[in-house]
Amino acid sequence: MLKDESITIDDIYVPTKRRKTLNESTVAALAENILEEGMKMPIQVRKGDGRYVLVEGLHRLEACRALGDEKITCIIVAARKS
């Protein structure tokens, strides 16, 4: 069973190749929407090497960071087996 957890934003690692897909205008629009309506869907992270690694929700993460939030709601998912 997956449950939502609140995690410190600075504890979430974003892989470099994920960061390349970041669109600043999407982040700005999402930040405005989150201010007005709250975040509707938690981001997804996995545990890896003693930290949390972003799986899904880069723009939501960066929007919350831009708003000055220190924590974000996450769903912790199991790491994929290679």
N, C-alpha and C positions, 0 to 999 in steps of 0.2 A: 504494500500500500504506500503510495506516495503522499507526502504531506508537505505543506508549505513551511519554509523556515525563513527567518530573517537573518541575513548575512551582511557583514560589513563589506561595503563596495570595494574598499582597498584590498580585501582578501581574495578578490576574484581575478584570476589571470586570464587575459584574452590572448589566444595564440595569434602570432603575427599574420598568418594568412587570413584569419577571420577579420583582423583589423583593417585589411585592405579593402573590405567591402563596405566600410563605413561611409555614410552619406550625411554630411553635416546638415543639409536642409531637412532630411528625414528626422534627424535628432531634434532639431529645433521645433518642428511640427509636433513630434511626439511629446516633447517637454511641455508644450502649451496644452496639449490634450490631457496629459497626466495631471497638470495643475488644475484643470477644469473638472475632470471626471475621475481622477485616480487611475492607478494602473490596473487594467482589466485582467491581464494574464501574467503570471510570474515568469521570470526567466528560468532557464534550465542550466544547472551546473552539475559537474561530476567531481568527485574527490580524486586527486591525483598528486603524488609527490608532496604530501603534506599541505596542499592548498586546494582551493576550488578552481576548476577550469570551466570557462564558459562553453556551453554546448549550443544554446539557442537564446537569442534576445539581445544581441549586441546594441541595437539602437535604443532599446528600452533601458539597458544598463547605462549607456552614455547620456541619455536624456535625464535619468535620475541623478547622475553625477553632475550634469550641468545645472540642475536645480539645487545642488548643494546637499542632497540627501547623503547620509552616512551609511544607511542600511537599505537593503533591497529585498523584496520577497522573492524566494527562489524555490524551485523544486529540485531536489537532489536526485539525479538519475544514476543508474548503474553504468559504469564504464563499459564500452564495447570491447569485446575480446578480439584481438588481432589474429 
